[in-house]
Structures are given as structure tokens and as C-alpha cells.
Amino acid sequence: MTSRSLCALLLACGAAACAVGVAAAAPSRTAPTKLTPAAASPSGSLCPARKDSYPANINPAHEHLDTAALTKLAEGGDADAMVLLGLMYAPSPDRDAKSPPIDVEKAVALFERAAEKGNGFGAYLVGVAHVAGTGAPKDEKKAFAWFKRSADRGTPLGQYWVGEMLAKGRGGHETDWKSALPHFSRAAAGGIADAYVELGFAYDQSEGGLAQDREKAAYCFRQATRDSVLARFNLRTLIDEGHVAWQPGDPGEAPKPK
């Protein structure tokens, strides 16, 4: 994780108390990680197969620019630079003498400017600020509106949070798993591990009108076991309870025959 990614994670720390998947709140803008492709999704599954790699949220060419360079680009209207500059003003445990003074309100203002220019990642970060009450008033209705804006721009993290708020009845909405599922599916296709976990839960618990299907649940959890402790735990539970068979690569060892 880069220092700027860590900044964004800390900006989102207030969301951790909301139990909505802290891992999903942390942006990943390092080089895409090569992953092993999964088998095709089970027929009719909302759960997409994991891709070989996922794109960065921000222009990689801007990743290592300093404050002065990003400021110049941001003043010229570069939305990606606005987001990265905002992340530099956010808190981080690895700040150094070259870091600008912490100014969370300035960070959020930069994210909002980026969002106004159509940057979906910036809109996502404004939503996180409203969820956490960090640099912006704590207001889940406003947060939902920003996440929806982010999702409409095709941002996987925005898709995840729209689904999360609908599924959990937050942001002024009634609990609505049926509406949440397509958002989780699109977020999973964009590489959000927690979205796979929610899809697996939905298949396991028959949420959103889905028929209970432990094989599909296990398939979803398997897509996220590399990145999610909860996915590994849920998959192992299905295996230990005899709902699905252990496969090579699953957590733990194959259960011994009884």
C-alpha cells in the first residue's frame, strides 16, 4: 500500500465503526496485482469470476508526483491530481518533513472539486467523509448521494457502498437486498473483495429473493479468500458444516472422513 493509499484509509477510519468492510474503504492505486483467474461463474450467478488484474483508480502517471507538481496540475483542472493532492493533506502515520500540514477539510474540498469534474473516486471519498464525519458533517443521506454519484461513474468502491447502504438500511433507505445485489455484483467485478463476501452471504442466507445455494455462496467466498479474512472464515464454515466439499486452495486442510 502506498503512503497516499494509507492516507485515504485513515480518512475513512470513522467508517470502521460502521462495520461496513474497512478493506473496501482503502483505495488501491498501486500497480494491478496479477491474480489467478477463477473458473467461470456458476450458471445464473451474480458473482463474477475474479479477473487477472484490476485497474488503478487514479492515473498512475501522477502517483509519485510531489505536492508542488500536484498543486500545479490541480489548479489547471486535473481531477486525478485533485484527488491525490487531497490524499496528501489527509492524516497518515508515515508522514515526513516533506508532507504538507494535515488539513482534512482541504482534502475533502479537493475531493469534491474532483467529483464535480466527473471523477468517481473523488465522489467516493466525499461519501466516506460524510459517513465518518471527518472533514465533512456526518450525514449518511449525503454520503449515499455521493456514493451513488461515484457508482454512476463506474467506480467499484462507490458501487460497493451503495450496495452496503441499501443492504443494511442506511442512508435514509429501508433494507433492500434485492436492489443492493446488482451493485455488489458490479463492485465484485471491479475487484472489491468485500462485495464478494456480501454476495456469498446473500446466497447462503437467501437474501434479496435469491434461492439458498451454498455452492454459489462458496464460489463467491473463494473469489475473496486472498484478501478477506471473513471470506476465508465463511468458506471454512461451509466446509466444516458439510455444505460444500473442500477444494485445493481452500483454507485449512481437507476434513477427515468421519
FISETOR-536642 format. One record per residue: residue number from 0; y, z negated, x negated of N, C-alpha, C in turn; residue in one letter. Coordinates in Angstrom, 2 decimals, always signed. Last residue first. Example, Ala and Ser with C-alpha at 12.3 -4.5 7.8 and 13.67 -1.06 7.14 Angstrom:
# FISETOR-536642
  filum   nnorth      nup    neast  canorth     caup   caeast   cnorth      cup    ceast  guke
      1    -2.25    -7.08   -12.85    -1.06    -7.14   -13.67    +0.03    -7.87   -12.90     S
      0    -5.69    -7.80   -13.19    -4.50    -7.80   -12.30    -3.30    -7.80   -13.20     A
This chain:
# FISETOR-536642
  filum   nnorth      nup    neast  canorth     caup   caeast   cnorth      cup    ceast  guke
    257   -39.02    -8.41   +15.45   -39.42    -9.70   +15.99   -40.92    -9.72   +16.25     K
    256   -37.91    -6.89   +12.43   -38.67    -6.81   +13.68   -39.11    -8.19   +14.14     P
    255   -34.64    -7.65   +11.24   -36.08    -7.69   +11.01   -36.80    -7.61   +12.37     K
    254   -31.86    -5.42   +11.28   -32.55    -6.61   +11.81   -34.05    -6.51   +11.56     P
    253   -30.53    -4.15    +8.27   -31.25    -3.86    +9.50   -31.95    -5.12    +9.99     A
    252   -27.62    -5.97    +7.10   -28.92    -5.33    +6.92   -29.54    -5.03    +8.27     E
    251   -24.05    -5.29    +7.25   -25.24    -6.11    +7.15   -26.50    -5.30    +6.94     G
    250   -22.67    -2.52    +9.08   -22.53    -3.80    +8.37   -23.83    -4.60    +8.36     P
    249   -24.07    +0.77    +8.47   -23.60    -0.28    +9.36   -23.49    -1.59    +8.60     D
    248   -25.30    +2.33    +6.60   -23.85    +2.27    +6.56   -23.26    +1.26    +7.51     G
    247   -27.96    +3.27    +8.68   -27.46    +3.12    +7.31   -25.94    +3.24    +7.29     P
    246   -27.90    +1.48   +11.81   -27.94    +2.73   +11.06   -27.48    +2.48    +9.64     Q
    245   -29.50    -0.35   +14.42   -28.80    -0.36   +13.13   -28.97    +0.99   +12.47     W
    244   -29.20    +0.52   +17.86   -30.00    +0.41   +16.64   -29.11    +0.43   +15.41     A
    243   -27.79    -1.56   +20.44   -27.85    -0.31   +19.68   -28.67    -0.55   +18.42     V
    242   -28.42    -3.99   +21.63   -27.87    -2.92   +22.46   -27.92    -1.55   +21.77     H
    241   -29.24    -6.28   +20.31   -30.25    -5.28   +20.67   -29.74    -4.15   +21.53     G
    240   -27.52    -8.05   +19.27   -27.93    -8.29   +20.66   -28.90    -7.23   +21.17     E
    239   -27.03    -6.93   +16.80   -27.79    -8.18   +16.87   -28.27    -8.50   +18.28     D
    238   -25.49    -4.67   +17.56   -26.77    -4.51   +16.88   -27.63    -5.77   +17.05     I
    237   -23.24    -5.83   +18.69   -24.04    -4.90   +19.49   -25.43    -4.72   +18.88     L
    236   -22.35    -7.24   +16.40   -22.75    -7.96   +17.62   -23.62    -7.09   +18.51     T
    235   -21.65    -5.17   +14.71   -22.78    -6.03   +14.34   -23.28    -6.82   +15.54     R
    234   -19.44    -4.20   +16.11   -20.61    -3.36   +15.91   -21.83    -4.21   +15.59     L
    233   -17.69    -6.39   +15.94   -18.15    -5.91   +17.25   -19.40    -5.05   +17.12     N
    232   -17.33    -6.58   +13.13   -17.89    -7.70   +13.89   -18.46    -7.22   +15.23     F
    231   -16.17    -4.10   +12.54   -17.45    -4.49   +11.92   -18.12    -5.61   +12.70     R
    230   -13.83    -4.30   +14.06   -14.79    -3.22   +14.33   -16.15    -3.57   +13.75     A
    229   -12.60    -6.45   +12.80   -13.02    -6.59   +14.18   -14.02    -5.51   +14.56     L
    228   -11.95    -5.41   +10.32   -12.93    -6.50   +10.39   -13.48    -6.63   +11.80     V
    227   -11.39    -2.07    +9.61   -11.19    -3.13   +10.60   -12.32    -4.15   +10.58     S
    226   -11.93    +0.05    +7.91   -10.58    -0.51    +7.92   -10.41    -1.74    +8.80     D
    225   -14.56    +0.85    +8.19   -13.97    +0.83    +6.85   -12.66    +0.05    +6.82     R
    224   -15.01    +0.91   +10.91   -15.57    -0.20   +10.13   -14.99    -0.27    +8.72     T
    223   -14.19    +2.90   +12.64   -13.16    +1.99   +12.12   -13.70    +0.91   +11.19     A
    222   -16.29    +4.32   +13.60   -15.19    +5.09   +13.03   -14.18    +4.19   +12.31     Q
    221   -17.88    +2.38   +14.77   -18.28    +2.91   +13.46   -17.15    +3.71   +12.80     R
    220   -16.68    +2.00   +17.25   -16.54    +0.95   +16.23   -16.87    +1.49   +14.84     F
    219   -17.53    +4.40   +18.49   -16.11    +4.13   +18.26   -15.92    +3.08   +17.17     C
    218   -20.32    +3.97   +18.54   -19.76    +5.13   +17.85   -18.28    +4.89   +17.52     Y
    217   -20.49    +1.72   +20.18   -20.86    +1.61   +18.77   -20.30    +2.77   +17.97     A
    216   -19.68    +2.90   +22.58   -18.91    +1.80   +22.01   -19.20    +1.67   +20.52     A
    215   -21.72    +4.73   +22.95   -20.37    +5.24   +22.72   -19.48    +4.15   +22.13     K
    214   -23.76    +2.85   +23.33   -23.86    +3.82   +22.24   -22.48    +4.41   +21.92     E
    213   -22.99    +1.43   +25.60   -22.97    +0.73   +24.31   -23.09    +1.71   +23.14     R
    212   -21.21    +1.97   +28.22   -22.02    +2.81   +27.34   -21.95    +2.22   +25.94     D
    211   -20.19    +1.66   +31.53   -20.59    +0.94   +30.32   -21.53    +1.81   +29.51     Q
    210   -17.87    +4.12   +32.56   -19.19    +3.53   +32.73   -19.55    +2.83   +31.42     A
    209   -14.40    +3.51   +32.97   -15.50    +4.03   +32.18   -16.81    +3.36   +32.56     L
    208   -12.23    +2.40   +34.24   -13.09    +3.26   +35.03   -14.24    +3.87   +34.24     G
    207   -11.01    +0.70   +32.43   -10.38    +1.96   +32.76   -11.24    +2.93   +33.53     G
    206   -13.96    -0.72   +30.88   -12.55    -0.76   +31.23   -12.05    +0.65   +31.60     E
    205   -16.59    -1.56   +30.18   -16.33    -0.72   +31.36   -14.89    -0.80   +31.82     S
    204   -17.05    -2.79   +27.78   -16.70    -3.65   +28.91   -16.36    -2.86   +30.18     Q
    203   -17.63    -0.75   +25.97   -18.51    -1.92   +26.06   -18.29    -2.71   +27.34     D
    202   -15.51    +1.01   +26.27   -16.86    +1.46   +26.61   -17.82    +0.28   +26.76     Y
    201   -13.44    -0.71   +25.41   -13.41    -0.15   +26.76   -14.78    +0.35   +27.18     A
    200   -14.16    -1.22   +22.77   -14.13    -2.32   +23.73   -14.19    -1.79   +25.16     F
    199   -13.76    +1.34   +21.72   -15.09    +0.74   +21.72   -15.19    -0.40   +22.71     G
    198   -11.01    +1.53   +22.06   -11.88    +2.46   +22.77   -13.32    +1.92   +22.83     L
    197   -10.19    -0.50   +20.32    -9.89    -0.62   +21.75   -10.77    +0.33   +22.57     E
    196   -11.08    +0.57   +17.88   -11.60    -0.71   +18.36   -11.38    -0.87   +19.86     V
    195    -9.52    +2.86   +17.66   -10.97    +3.00   +17.79   -11.59    +1.71   +18.34     Y
    194    -7.09    +1.56   +17.31    -7.29    +2.37   +18.52    -8.78    +2.62   +18.75     A
    193    -7.30    +0.43   +14.82    -7.30    -0.47   +15.98    -7.49    +0.30   +17.29     D
    192    -7.05    +2.69   +13.14    -8.34    +2.01   +13.28    -8.39    +1.14   +14.52     A
    191    -5.60    +5.68   +13.56    -5.30    +4.26   +13.78    -6.61    +3.52   +14.08     I
    190    -5.75    +8.49   +13.26    -6.18    +7.61   +12.17    -5.92    +6.14   +12.35     G
    189    -5.27   +10.21   +15.30    -4.27   +10.16   +14.24    -4.58    +9.14   +13.16     G
    188    -7.29    +9.66   +17.01    -7.31   +10.97   +16.37    -6.31   +11.04   +15.23     A
    187    -6.32    +7.20   +17.90    -7.51    +7.24   +17.06    -7.61    +8.57   +16.32     A
    186    -4.20    +8.11   +19.48    -3.92    +7.29   +18.30    -5.11    +7.28   +17.35     A
    185    -5.61    +9.44   +21.47    -4.73   +10.22   +20.61    -4.37    +9.43   +19.34     R
    184    -6.97    +7.24   +22.57    -7.72    +8.37   +22.05    -6.86    +9.19   +21.09     S
    183    -4.88    +5.62   +23.44    -5.76    +5.13   +22.38    -6.53    +6.28   +21.74     F
    182    -3.94    +7.35   +25.45    -3.08    +7.00   +24.32    -3.91    +6.47   +23.15     H
    181    -6.08    +7.40   +27.26    -5.69    +8.63   +26.55    -4.79    +8.37   +25.35     P
    180    -6.11    +4.54   +28.02    -7.18    +5.17   +27.25    -6.78    +6.48   +26.57     L
    179    -4.03    +3.68   +29.67    -3.97    +3.37   +28.24    -4.96    +4.20   +27.43     A
    178    -4.68    +4.30   +32.25    -3.57    +5.03   +31.63    -3.51    +4.82   +30.13     S
    177    -6.80    +2.49   +32.49    -7.03    +3.91   +32.72    -5.92    +4.74   +32.09     K
    176    -5.71    -0.04   +32.12    -6.55    +0.53   +31.08    -6.74    +2.03   +31.26     W
    175    -3.24    -1.69   +32.89    -3.64    -0.36   +33.33    -4.44    +0.32   +32.21     D
    174    -1.43    -4.40   +34.07    -2.57    -3.99   +33.24    -3.14    -2.68   +33.76     T
    173    +1.96    -3.42   +34.77    +0.71    -4.06   +35.15    -0.39    -3.59   +34.20     E
    172    +4.79    -3.71   +32.57    +3.76    -2.93   +33.24    +2.61    -3.84   +33.69     H
    171    +6.65    -4.88   +30.93    +7.03    -4.67   +32.32    +6.00    -3.90   +33.12     G
    170    +5.37    -5.21   +28.50    +6.50    -4.29   +28.58    +6.91    -3.96   +30.00     G
    169    +1.84    -5.41   +29.36    +3.07    -5.87   +28.72    +4.17    -4.84   +28.90     R
    168    -0.96    -5.18   +29.90    +0.01    -5.52   +30.92    +1.30    -6.08   +30.35     G
    167    -2.75    -4.25   +28.07    -2.57    -5.70   +28.12    -1.51    -6.12   +29.15     K
    166    -2.63    -1.49   +28.33    -3.92    -2.17   +28.48    -3.76    -3.67   +28.67     A
    165    +0.08    -0.99   +27.80    -0.48    -0.68   +29.11    -1.78    -1.45   +29.34     L
    164    +0.23    -1.81   +25.14    +1.05    -2.49   +26.14    +0.55    -2.21   +27.56     M
    163    -1.62    -0.06   +23.92    -1.79    -1.51   +23.84    -1.01    -2.24   +24.93     E
    162    -0.52    +2.49   +24.41    -1.81    +2.11   +24.96    -2.01    +0.61   +25.00     G
    161    +1.81    +2.20   +22.90    +1.91    +2.50   +24.33    +0.60    +2.09   +25.00     V
    160    +0.65    +1.80   +20.38    +1.38    +0.70   +21.03    +1.63    +0.96   +22.51     W
    159    -0.58    +4.30   +19.87    -1.36    +3.05   +19.91    -0.63    +1.97   +20.69     Y
    158    +1.60    +6.04   +19.85    +0.55    +6.20   +20.85    -0.25    +4.91   +20.99     Q
    157    +2.93    +5.09   +17.58    +3.57    +4.99   +18.89    +2.55    +5.12   +20.00     G
    156    +1.04    +5.82   +15.67    +1.35    +4.40   +15.87    +2.06    +4.17   +17.20     L
    155    +1.06    +8.68   +15.89    -0.11    +7.89   +16.26    +0.18    +6.41   +16.49     P
    154    +3.54   +10.62   +17.35    +3.31    +9.62   +16.31    +2.14    +8.73   +16.68     T
    153    +4.47   +12.54   +19.12    +3.16   +12.73   +18.50    +2.84   +11.75   +17.40     G
    152    +6.68   +12.04   +20.51    +6.88   +12.86   +19.32    +5.57   +13.06   +18.56     R
    151    +5.74   +10.33   +22.39    +6.09   +11.67   +22.85    +6.37   +12.62   +21.68     D
    150    +5.58    +8.02   +20.84    +4.35    +8.70   +21.26    +4.63   +10.12   +21.69     A
    149    +8.31    +7.39   +20.68    +7.55    +7.70   +19.47    +6.28    +8.48   +19.82     S
    148    +8.79    +6.86   +23.35    +9.55    +7.91   +22.69    +8.83    +8.36   +21.42     R
    147    +7.14    +4.69   +23.66    +6.86    +5.90   +24.43    +7.59    +7.10   +23.80     K
    146    +8.42    +2.89   +21.99    +7.07    +3.33   +21.65    +6.72    +4.61   +22.39     F
    145   +10.79    +2.59   +23.44   +10.83    +3.19   +22.10    +9.45    +3.66   +21.67     W
    144    +9.82    +1.43   +25.79   +10.56    +2.69   +25.87   +10.62    +3.38   +24.50     A
    143    +8.72    -0.94   +24.77    +7.84    +0.08   +25.37    +8.55    +1.43   +25.42     F
    142   +11.07    -2.26   +23.95   +10.06    -1.87   +22.96    +9.17    -0.77   +23.51     A
    141   +12.27    -2.75   +26.38   +12.92    -1.82   +25.47   +11.93    -1.33   +24.42     K
    140   +10.33    -4.55   +27.28   +10.62    -3.35   +28.07   +11.30    -2.30   +27.19     K
    139   +10.39    -6.59   +25.41    +9.23    -5.71   +25.44    +9.44    -4.48   +26.31     E
    138   +12.58    -7.85   +23.33   +12.61    -7.25   +24.66   +11.47    -6.23   +24.74     D
    137   +14.58    -9.52   +21.22   +13.17    -9.49   +21.64   +13.14    -9.01   +23.10     K
    136   +17.14    -7.56   +19.69   +16.73    -8.56   +20.69   +15.25    -8.40   +21.05     P
    135   +16.63    -6.99   +16.14   +16.96    -6.48   +17.48   +16.53    -7.53   +18.49     A
    134   +15.78    -8.24   +13.94   +16.79    -7.20   +13.76   +17.22    -6.55   +15.06     G
    133   +13.06    -9.05   +15.66   +13.54    -9.06   +14.29   +14.51    -7.92   +14.08     T
    132   +11.43    -9.22   +17.86   +12.72    -9.90   +17.92   +13.33   -10.03   +16.54     G
    131    +9.04    -7.86   +17.97    +9.11    -9.03   +17.11   +10.39    -9.84   +17.30     A
    130    +9.70    -5.82   +19.75    +8.54    -6.68   +20.03    +8.66    -7.98   +19.25     V
    129   +11.89    -4.67   +18.44   +12.09    -5.31   +19.75   +10.90    -6.19   +20.15     H
    128   +10.62    -3.70   +16.14   +11.72    -4.67   +16.01   +11.96    -5.40   +17.32     A
    127    +8.89    -1.84   +17.27    +8.33    -3.03   +16.62    +9.41    -4.11   +16.48     V
    126   +10.79    +0.08   +18.11    +9.95    -0.63   +19.08    +9.37    -1.90   +18.51     G
    125   +11.70    +0.92   +15.64   +12.65    +0.25   +16.54   +11.87    -0.52   +17.60     V
    124    +9.34    +2.11   +14.72    +9.84    +0.93   +14.04   +10.89    +0.19   +14.87     L
    123    +9.12    +4.32   +16.51    +8.07    +3.29   +16.46    +8.61    +2.00   +15.84     Y
    122   +11.38    +5.76   +15.73   +11.31    +5.20   +17.08   +10.26    +4.10   +17.16     A
    121   +10.56    +6.52   +13.15   +11.73    +5.66   +13.33   +11.72    +5.01   +14.69     G
    120    +8.49    +8.19   +13.83    +8.19    +6.97   +13.10    +9.35    +5.99   +13.19     F
    119    +9.78   +10.33   +15.12    +8.90    +9.45   +15.88    +8.56    +8.16   +15.17     G
    118   +12.93   +11.54   +15.04   +11.91   +11.02   +14.15   +11.03   +10.00   +14.88     N
    117   +15.12   +12.54   +16.41   +13.80   +13.03   +16.75   +12.68   +12.53   +15.88     G
    116   +17.47   +11.37   +15.95   +17.34   +12.72   +15.42   +15.93   +13.27   +15.64     K
    115   +17.04    +8.88   +16.91   +17.96    +9.73   +17.68   +17.90   +11.18   +17.20     E
    114   +15.50    +7.89   +14.82   +14.87    +8.18   +16.11   +15.74    +9.10   +16.95     A
    113   +17.47    +7.49   +12.90   +16.40    +8.47   +12.65   +15.74    +8.88   +13.96     A
    112   +18.92    +5.47   +14.14   +19.57    +6.76   +13.85   +18.53    +7.85   +13.62     R
    111   +16.95    +3.49   +14.15   +17.43    +4.03   +15.42   +18.13    +5.36   +15.22     E
    110   +16.68    +2.97   +11.44   +15.52    +3.47   +12.19   +15.97    +4.13   +13.50     F
    109   +19.26    +2.00   +10.96   +18.83    +3.24   +10.32   +17.62    +3.84   +11.04     L
    108   +19.15    -0.35   +12.44   +20.15    +0.67   +12.79   +19.78    +2.02   +12.18     A
    107   +17.19    -1.72   +11.05   +16.89    -1.27   +12.41   +17.89    -0.19   +12.85     V
    106   +18.61    -2.20    +8.65   +17.35    -1.45    +8.65   +17.07    -0.88   +10.03     A
    105   +20.69    -3.77    +9.52   +21.00    -2.44    +8.98   +19.75    -1.57    +8.97     K
    104   +19.22    -6.02   +10.24   +19.98    -5.31   +11.26   +20.34    -3.90   +10.79     E
    103   +18.19    -6.81    +7.77   +17.27    -6.30    +8.78   +18.00    -5.54    +9.87     V
    102   +18.79    -6.75    +4.74   +19.69    -6.59    +5.89   +18.87    -5.95    +7.01     D
    101   +18.66    -7.80    +1.44   +17.95    -7.74    +2.72   +18.98    -7.69    +3.85     I
    100   +20.27    -5.73    -1.01   +20.16    -7.00    -0.27   +19.43    -6.81    +1.06     P
     99   +18.07    -3.38    -2.72   +19.33    -3.73    -2.06   +19.17    -5.06    -1.34     P
     98   +16.35    -3.81    -5.84   +16.30    -3.72    -4.38   +17.67    -4.06    -3.79     S
     97   +16.39    -4.29    -8.49   +16.93    -3.00    -8.05   +16.96    -2.86    -6.53     K
     96   +15.08    -6.67    -8.86   +16.53    -6.65    -9.09   +17.17    -5.35    -8.62     A
     95   +12.67    -6.51    -6.12   +13.08    -6.76    -7.50   +14.60    -6.63    -7.62     D
     94   +10.12    -7.49    -3.77   +11.46    -7.00    -4.06   +11.82    -7.34    -5.51     R
     93    +7.65    -8.22    -2.80    +7.73    -7.60    -4.12    +9.08    -6.96    -4.38     D
     92    +7.81    -9.20    -0.22    +7.57   -10.16    -1.30    +7.67    -9.55    -2.69     P
     91   +10.47    -8.01    +1.83    +9.23    -7.71    +1.12    +9.04    -8.72    +0.00     S
     90   +12.57    -7.05    +4.61   +12.00    -8.03    +3.68   +10.72    -7.53    +3.03     P
     89   +14.50    -3.92    +4.48   +13.66    -4.90    +5.17   +13.05    -5.87    +4.16     A
     88   +15.72    -1.98    +3.07   +16.56    -3.12    +3.45   +15.75    -4.21    +4.17     Y
     87   +13.74    -0.10    +2.85   +14.18    -0.76    +1.62   +15.06    -1.98    +1.91     M
     86   +13.56    +0.87    +5.42   +12.46    +0.03    +4.92   +12.85    -0.70    +3.64     L
     85   +15.90    +2.41    +5.48   +15.79    +1.22    +6.31   +14.69    +0.29    +5.83     G
     84   +15.10    +4.43    +3.76   +16.21    +3.57    +3.37   +16.17    +2.28    +4.19     L
     83   +13.10    +5.60    +5.33   +12.75    +4.99    +4.05   +13.84    +4.06    +3.55     L
     82   +14.68    +6.50    +7.52   +13.58    +5.56    +7.72   +13.24    +4.84    +6.41     V
     81   +16.48    +8.25    +6.26   +16.98    +7.10    +7.02   +15.89    +6.04    +7.19     M
     80   +14.74   +10.18    +5.28   +15.45    +9.32    +4.34   +16.01    +8.09    +5.03     A
     79   +14.01   +11.35    +7.69   +13.00   +10.67    +6.89   +13.65    +9.73    +5.88     D
     78   +16.48   +12.48    +8.48   +15.90   +11.39    +9.25   +14.82   +10.64    +8.48     A
     77   +19.32   +13.40    +6.93   +17.88   +13.46    +6.73   +17.23   +12.26    +7.40     D
     76   +22.13   +13.43    +6.95   +21.41   +13.67    +8.20   +19.90   +13.77    +8.08     G
     75   +23.52   +12.67    +4.78   +23.51   +14.10    +5.06   +22.70   +14.46    +6.29     G
     74   +22.93   +10.05    +4.61   +24.30   +10.40    +5.02   +24.41   +11.88    +5.35     E
     73   +20.34   +10.34    +3.58   +20.54    +9.81    +4.93   +21.92   +10.16    +5.46     A
     72   +20.88   +11.28    +1.00   +20.14   +12.12    +1.94   +20.36   +11.67    +3.38     L
     71   +22.23    +9.04    -0.02   +22.88   +10.35    +0.00   +22.20   +11.28    +1.00     K
     70   +20.24    +7.08    +0.22   +21.51    +6.93    +0.94   +22.22    +8.28    +1.06     T
     69   +18.32    +8.03    -1.55   +18.02    +7.99    -0.12   +19.29    +7.87    +0.71     L
     68   +19.70    +7.68    -3.95   +19.26    +9.02    -3.55   +18.97    +9.07    -2.06     A
     67   +20.10    +4.90    -3.96   +21.24    +5.82    -4.01   +20.86    +7.21    -3.52     A
     66   +17.47    +3.85    -3.93   +18.40    +3.58    -2.84   +19.54    +4.60    -2.80     T
     65   +15.15    +6.43    -5.13   +15.81    +5.13    -5.15   +16.83    +5.02    -4.02     D
     64   +12.02    +7.93    -4.14   +13.46    +8.01    -4.39   +14.08    +6.61    -4.36     L
     63    +9.36    +8.15    -3.55    +9.73    +7.35    -4.72   +11.22    +7.46    -5.08     H
     62    +9.16    +9.72    -1.14    +8.50    +8.42    -1.29    +9.04    +7.56    -2.42     E
     61   +10.03   +12.22    -0.53   +11.04   +11.17    -0.53   +10.48    +9.82    -0.99     H
     60    +7.80   +13.79    -0.42    +8.77   +14.09    -1.47    +9.83   +13.00    -1.59     A
     59    +6.44   +13.08    +1.91    +6.01   +12.50    +0.63    +7.00   +12.74    -0.51     P
     58    +8.02   +12.27    +4.84    +8.00   +13.30    +3.81    +7.61   +12.71    +2.45     N
     57    +5.86   +10.04    +6.66    +7.17   +10.39    +6.11    +6.99   +11.45    +5.02     I
     56    +3.28    +9.58    +7.33    +4.27    +9.51    +8.40    +5.62   +10.07    +7.96     N
     55    +0.67   +11.75    +6.07    +1.66   +10.69    +5.90    +2.64   +10.72    +7.06     A
     54    -2.43   +12.54    +7.78    -1.14   +12.88    +7.18    -0.25   +11.66    +7.01     P
     53    -5.75   +11.75    +6.76    -4.69   +11.63    +7.74    -3.35   +11.91    +7.08     Y
     52    -9.00   +13.24    +6.34    -7.79   +12.60    +5.83    -6.74   +12.60    +6.92     S
     51   -11.26   +13.90    +7.81   -11.38   +13.74    +6.37   -10.18   +12.98    +5.80     D
     50   -11.41   +11.93   +10.90   -11.08   +13.11   +10.09   -11.29   +12.82    +8.61     K
     49   -13.81   +10.72   +13.19   -12.85   +10.44   +12.13   -12.64   +11.69   +11.28     R
     48   -14.02   +12.00   +16.48   -14.62   +11.81   +15.17   -13.53   +11.59   +14.13     A
     47   -12.58   +10.18   +19.26   -12.68   +11.34   +18.37   -13.39   +11.00   +17.07     P
     46   -13.56    +9.00   +22.30   -13.44    +8.57   +20.91   -13.62    +9.76   +19.97     C
     45   -14.17    +9.67   +24.79   -12.74    +9.66   +24.47   -12.52    +9.41   +22.99     L
     44   -17.04   +11.73   +25.30   -16.43   +10.53   +24.74   -14.94   +10.73   +24.52     S
     43   -18.54   +13.87   +26.17   -17.69   +13.19   +27.14   -16.97   +11.97   +26.61     G
     42   -21.05   +13.38   +23.77   -20.55   +14.21   +24.87   -19.75   +13.39   +25.86     S
     41   -19.93   +11.72   +20.81   -20.88   +11.87   +21.92   -20.25   +12.65   +23.06     P
     40   -18.37   +13.63   +18.18   -18.31   +12.58   +19.20   -19.37   +12.80   +20.26     S
     39   -20.23   +14.61   +15.26   -19.43   +14.94   +16.45   -19.48   +13.81   +17.46     A
     38   -20.19   +12.28   +12.49   -20.83   +13.27   +13.35   -19.94   +13.54   +14.56     A
     37   -17.35   +11.96   +10.26   -18.40   +11.43   +11.13   -19.05   +12.58   +11.88     A
     36   -16.51   +12.54    +6.84   -16.45   +12.94    +8.25   -17.61   +12.34    +9.03     P
     35   -15.27   +10.11    +4.72   -16.48   +10.86    +5.05   -16.43   +11.25    +6.52     T
     34   -11.91   +10.61    +3.51   -12.94    +9.84    +4.21   -14.15   +10.73    +4.46     L
     33    -9.26   +10.31    +1.35   -10.39   +11.14    +1.75   -11.47   +10.26    +2.35     K
     32    -6.08    +9.31    +2.34    -7.35    +8.91    +1.76    -8.46    +9.83    +2.26     T
     31    -2.90   +10.68    +1.58    -4.01   +10.55    +2.50    -5.31   +10.21    +1.77     P
     30    -0.67    +8.64    -0.34    -1.40    +9.90    -0.22    -2.59    +9.69    +0.72     A
     29    +1.14    +6.37    +1.82    +0.60    +6.76    +0.54    -0.15    +8.07    +0.74     T
     28    +1.97    +5.42    +4.16    +2.66    +6.61    +3.70    +2.24    +6.95    +2.29     R
     27    +1.24    +3.67    +6.89    +0.58    +4.15    +5.70    +1.24    +5.45    +5.27     S
     26    +2.68    +0.78    +8.41    +2.65    +2.22    +8.19    +1.93    +2.57    +6.91     P
     25    +1.25    -1.68   +10.32    +1.62    -1.36    +8.95    +1.55    +0.14    +8.73     A
     24    +0.29    -2.05   +12.79    +1.73    -2.15   +12.65    +2.18    -1.75   +11.26     A
     23    -2.42    -2.05   +12.61    -1.80    -0.85   +13.16    -0.30    -0.87   +13.00     A
     22    -2.89    -4.61   +11.70    -3.15    -3.48   +10.81    -2.46    -2.22   +11.32     A
     21    -2.45    -6.23   +13.89    -1.43    -6.18   +12.85    -1.64    -4.99   +11.95     V
     20    -3.03    -6.25   +16.95    -3.56    -5.41   +15.88    -2.53    -5.23   +14.79     G
     19    -1.83    -7.93   +18.72    -1.97    -6.54   +19.11    -2.46    -5.66   +17.99     V
     18    -0.90   -10.66   +18.93    -2.32   -10.29   +18.87    -2.55    -8.85   +19.32     A
     17    +1.59   -11.60   +18.69    +1.28   -10.98   +19.97    -0.16   -10.50   +20.04     C
     16    +1.90   -12.36   +16.13    +1.70   -13.43   +17.11    +1.33   -12.88   +18.47     A
     15    +2.49    -9.94   +14.98    +1.19   -10.54   +14.74    +0.89   -11.62   +15.75     A
     14    +5.08    -9.27   +15.45    +4.08    -8.69   +16.34    +2.72    -9.31   +16.14     A
     13    +6.46   -10.35   +13.37    +6.55   -11.02   +14.66    +5.53   -10.50   +15.64     G
     12    +6.09    -8.48   +11.36    +5.28    -9.70   +11.35    +5.36   -10.45   +12.66     C
     11    +7.34    -6.11   +10.89    +6.53    -6.18   +12.10    +5.81    -7.51   +12.25     A
     10    +8.43    -6.51    +8.45    +9.34    -6.32    +9.56    +8.60    -6.50   +10.88     L
      9    +6.09    -6.46    +6.99    +6.78    -7.73    +7.17    +7.79    -7.64    +8.30     L
      8    +5.50    -3.74    +7.12    +4.55    -4.70    +7.65    +5.23    -6.03    +7.91     L
      7    +7.66    -2.66    +5.81    +7.51    -2.40    +7.24    +6.53    -3.37    +7.87     A
      6    +7.16    -3.57    +3.21    +8.39    -3.94    +3.91    +8.22    -3.78    +5.41     C
      5    +4.82    -2.23    +2.64    +4.76    -3.66    +2.81    +6.01    -4.18    +3.51     L
      4    +5.82    +0.31    +2.34    +4.88    +0.07    +3.42    +4.81    -1.42    +3.72     S
      3    +7.27    -0.16    +0.05    +8.01    +0.14    +1.28    +7.10    -0.01    +2.49     R
      2    +5.32    -0.57    -1.84    +6.22    -1.68    -1.52    +6.95    -1.42    -0.22     S
      1    +2.18    +0.85    -0.62    +3.42    +0.88    -1.39    +4.31    -0.29    -1.00     T
      0    -1.20    +0.00    -0.86    +0.00    +0.00    +0.00    +1.23    +0.00    -0.88     M
